[in-house]
Amino acid sequence: MNISSPPFVATTRSRRAAQVRAAPAVVTAAVTRGVARWFEDTGFASLTEFKLGNGRRADVVGLNAKGTILMVEVKSTPEDFRGDAKWLEYVPYCDGFSFAVPPHFPWQILPATCGVVIADAHSAAVVREAPRHPLHASRRKALTLRFALAAGQRLGSIVDPRF
């Protein structure tokens, strides 16, 4: 999907103005939802707030049937991006790293070494592909097992809240 595809064509000026005025937490939640939907649409299972082996938490992680692991860091404002350099610590834990930002974000300020996804609460579009850097097999296995365990635990907590 490219940036000119729906829903971005149908986005009205008033909707964009409302997004700009929305609280950062509301924008972050909307962008995260859009990224999760994009992952689903492209054959990836996703988890949010995924804990990595270095103690960091990635905003959204996607895993597909081929074992490809993509990570997305959500930024709601330019200030949010400028005030956070921890994203560099996520890159060694994925095959491709991207930033996801809302439609009103000036995405050109993001590093050229990362992918860029524009998202709202309904969908997302890739405006710059994430450069790929294959993970070492042992790290891929560890991350895949961590992903499966986290997904199982989250599902278990829905079935029985005492977990």
Residue pairs with C-beta under 8 A, 6 or more apart in sequence:
1 38
1 123
1 124
1 125
1 126
2 125
2 126
2 127
3 118
3 125
3 127
5 125
6 123
7 120
7 122
7 123
8 103
8 118
8 125
11 103
11 120
16 103
16 104
19 27
19 30
19 102
19 103
19 104
19 120
20 104
22 30
24 76
24 77
24 80
25 76
27 76
27 77
27 102
28 74
28 76
29 121
30 102
30 119
30 120
30 121
31 74
31 76
31 100
31 101
31 102
31 119
31 120
31 121
31 124
32 48
32 59
32 60
32 74
32 100
33 121
33 122
34 100
34 119
34 120
34 121
34 122
34 123
34 124
35 46
35 59
35 60
35 72
35 74
35 100
35 117
35 119
35 124
36 46
36 48
36 60
37 122
37 123
37 124
38 117
38 119
38 123
38 124
38 125
39 45
39 46
39 60
39 62
39 70
40 46
41 123
42 62
42 64
43 64
43 65
44 62
44 63
44 64
44 68
44 70
45 62
45 63
45 64
45 147
45 151
46 60
46 61
46 62
46 63
47 60
47 61
47 147
47 150
47 151
47 154
48 59
48 60
49 57
49 58
49 59
50 57
50 58
50 60
50 61
50 146
50 147
50 150
51 57
51 146
51 150
52 58
52 89
52 90
52 93
52 143
53 93
53 142
53 143
53 146
54 89
54 93
56 86
56 89
56 90
58 71
58 72
58 73
58 90
58 93
58 94
59 71
59 72
59 73
59 74
59 100
60 71
60 72
60 74
60 100
61 69
61 70
61 71
61 72
61 94
61 147
62 68
62 69
62 70
62 71
62 72
63 69
63 144
63 147
67 140
67 144
68 95
68 96
69 93
69 94
69 95
69 135
69 140
69 143
69 144
69 147
70 94
70 95
70 96
70 97
70 98
70 130
71 90
71 91
71 93
71 94
71 96
71 97
71 98
72 97
72 98
72 99
72 100
72 117
73 87
73 90
73 97
73 98
73 99
73 100
74 99
74 100
74 101
75 81
75 84
75 99
75 100
75 101
75 105
75 110
76 101
76 102
76 105
77 105
78 105
78 106
78 109
81 99
81 109
81 110
87 97
87 99
87 114
90 97
91 97
91 133
92 139
93 135
93 139
93 143
94 135
94 143
95 132
95 133
95 134
95 135
96 115
96 129
96 130
96 131
96 132
96 133
97 114
97 115
97 130
98 114
98 115
98 116
98 117
98 126
98 128
98 130
99 107
99 110
99 114
99 115
99 116
99 117
100 116
100 117
100 118
100 119
100 124
101 107
101 110
101 116
101 117
101 118
101 119
102 118
102 119
102 120
103 118
103 120
105 118
107 116
107 118
107 127
107 128
110 116
112 128
113 131
114 128
114 130
114 131
115 126
115 128
115 129
115 130
115 131
116 126
116 127
116 128
117 124
117 125
117 126
117 127
118 124
118 125
118 127
119 125
135 143
153 163
156 163
157 163
